[in-house]
Amino acid sequence: MVQPLFQAMEQCLMEQEAPSKTLQALAEQREFNDYPFELLYHQRFTEQSPVHHPEGNVWNHTLLVVDHAAQRKDESTDARVFMWAALLHDIGKPATTKIRNGRITAYDHDKVGANLAKDFLSVFTEDSNFINRVTWLVRYHMQPLFVIKNLPFQDIEGMKKHVSIHDVALLGLCDRLGRTGSQLETEEKNIEYFLKKCSLLP
């Protein structure tokens, strides 16, 4: 049965100050190799750019992000949505990671990840509101970077239609902090700039 594993994951996401240890233990269970958990399992074998992600593979990064998110979940508009989005935010990377011109890239992992997050959660719940809120947060989790760097992928208006900008900023902060060597003050300033560009701060 995969449902007990999902419930165990949700319990640690919602109740633990640092869920990564429990998630790491749960990832050793045989069921973690089965669909849809395999969508997370494959993160363990998906490498990232050592320049931007010295912590290593996508799973290592995800666990760091989840721990930061657990410390800030009460600042979000919905702690359960926020924590599942933190866990699933890079679920699209295994399917999109490629080496281009000697560089490891994962273009469109946010868009692909949104669809995979929906597929993942739909196995366990029929709560469409919950699924959609997680899905949109995964879809837009890269926007802080796109907006800050004024990249053509930024979509402030689309983001405002579908998700709380505040939650995107909070997840974006946890995403940036979930990297070995990240600096809290620097990343907080980046997120403040993101919010200003989205006209949420003076």
C-alpha positions in Angstrom: 0.0 0.0 0.0 1.3 3.4 -0.9 -1.2 5.4 1.1 0.5 4.8 4.5 3.7 6.1 3.0 2.0 9.3 1.8 0.4 9.8 5.2 3.8 9.3 6.9 5.3 11.9 4.6 2.5 14.3 5.3 2.9 13.8 9.0 6.6 14.6 9.1 6.1 17.6 6.7 3.5 19.1 9.0 4.8 18.2 12.5 8.6 18.1 12.4 11.0 21.0 12.6 13.4 19.2 10.3 11.5 16.7 8.2 14.6 15.7 6.1 15.8 12.9 8.3 12.4 11.2 8.3 12.0 11.7 4.6 15.4 10.2 4.0 14.4 7.1 6.0 11.0 6.9 4.2 12.9 7.1 0.9 14.6 3.8 1.8 11.3 1.9 1.8 10.6 -0.4 -1.2 7.4 1.6 -2.0 9.5 4.6 -2.7 10.5 2.9 -6.0 6.9 2.6 -7.1 4.7 5.1 -8.8 4.2 7.9 -8.0 6.9 8.0 -5.3 9.4 7.1 -8.1 9.0 10.7 -9.3 10.9 11.7 -6.2 13.1 8.6 -6.1 14.6 9.6 -9.4 15.8 12.9 -7.9 18.5 11.0 -6.1 20.1 10.2 -9.4 19.6 13.6 -11.0 22.7 15.8 -10.8 22.7 19.5 -10.7 25.2 22.2 -11.7 28.0 22.2 -9.1 28.3 25.9 -9.4 24.7 26.6 -8.5 24.0 23.5 -6.4 27.2 22.4 -4.6 25.0 20.3 -2.3 24.7 17.7 -5.1 21.7 15.9 -6.6 18.1 17.2 -6.7 17.1 15.0 -3.7 19.8 16.5 -1.5 18.6 20.0 -2.5 14.9 19.1 -1.9 15.6 17.9 1.6 17.4 21.2 2.4 14.5 23.2 1.0 12.0 21.2 3.0 13.8 21.8 6.2 13.9 25.6 5.6 10.2 25.5 4.6 9.3 23.7 7.8 10.8 26.7 9.8 8.7 29.1 7.8 5.5 27.3 7.0 3.4 29.3 9.5 4.3 32.4 7.5 2.5 31.0 4.4 -1.2 31.2 3.6 -1.6 27.5 3.9 1.1 25.4 5.7 0.0 22.1 4.1 0.0 23.5 0.6 3.3 25.2 1.2 5.1 22.1 2.6 3.9 19.8 -0.2 5.0 22.4 -2.7 8.4 22.6 -1.1 8.7 18.8 -1.4 7.5 18.7 -5.0 8.9 21.9 -6.3 11.7 20.2 -8.3 9.8 17.0 -9.2 10.2 18.0 -12.9 14.0 18.0 -12.9 14.6 14.3 -13.5 12.5 14.6 -16.7 14.1 17.8 -17.9 17.7 17.6 -16.8 20.1 17.5 -19.8 23.7 18.4 -20.5 23.9 21.3 -23.0 27.3 22.6 -24.1 28.9 21.0 -21.1 26.4 22.5 -18.6 23.8 20.7 -16.6 20.4 22.4 -17.3 16.8 21.7 -16.4 14.8 24.0 -18.6 11.0 24.1 -18.0 11.3 21.9 -14.9 8.8 24.3 -13.3 6.1 23.7 -16.0 6.8 20.0 -16.3 6.9 19.7 -12.5 3.5 21.3 -12.1 1.9 18.6 -14.2 3.8 15.9 -12.3 2.9 17.4 -8.9 -0.7 17.2 -10.0 -0.3 13.6 -11.1 1.4 12.7 -7.8 -1.1 14.2 -5.5 -4.1 13.0 -7.5 -3.2 9.4 -6.6 -3.9 10.1 -2.9 -6.6 12.8 -2.7 -9.6 14.1 -4.6 -9.2 17.5 -3.0 -9.0 19.6 -6.2 -8.5 22.9 -4.3 -5.5 21.5 -2.4 -4.0 19.9 -5.6 -4.4 23.0 -7.7 -2.9 25.3 -5.0 0.2 23.1 -4.7 0.4 22.7 -8.5 0.4 26.5 -9.1 3.0 27.1 -6.5 5.3 24.5 -8.1 4.5 26.1 -11.5 5.6 29.5 -10.4 8.4 28.7 -7.9 11.1 29.9 -10.4 9.5 33.3 -10.8 11.6 35.1 -8.1 14.8 34.3 -10.2 13.1 35.2 -13.5 11.7 38.5 -12.1 14.9 39.5 -10.3 17.0 38.9 -13.4 14.4 40.4 -15.7 14.3 37.2 -17.8 11.8 36.7 -20.6 10.2 33.8 -18.6 8.8 36.1 -15.9 5.1 36.2 -15.7 4.0 38.5 -12.9 0.4 38.9 -14.1 -0.1 35.2 -14.7 1.4 34.5 -11.3 -1.0 36.9 -9.6 -4.0 35.2 -11.2 -3.2 31.8 -9.8 -1.1 31.9 -6.6 -0.2 34.1 -3.6 2.9 36.1 -4.5 3.8 36.0 -0.9 3.9 32.2 -0.9 5.9 32.2 -4.1 8.4 34.6 -2.4 8.5 32.4 0.7 9.1 29.2 -1.3 11.7 31.1 -3.5 13.6 32.1 -0.3 13.6 28.5 1.0 14.6 27.3 -2.5 17.6 29.6 -2.5 18.6 28.8 1.1 18.5 25.1 0.2 21.9 25.3 -1.4 25.2 24.7 0.3 26.9 28.1 1.0 23.8 30.3 0.6 23.7 33.5 2.6 20.5 34.4 4.4 20.9 38.2 4.2 21.7 38.1 0.5 18.7 35.9 -0.3 16.3 37.9 1.9 17.4 41.0 0.0 16.7 39.2 -3.3 13.2 38.2 -2.3 12.5 41.8 -1.1 13.5 43.0 -4.5 11.2 40.4 -6.1 8.3 41.6 -4.0 9.1 45.2 -5.0 9.1 44.4 -8.6 5.7 42.6 -8.1 4.5 45.9 -6.5 3.9 44.3 -3.2 6.4 46.4 -1.3 7.0 50.2 -1.5 
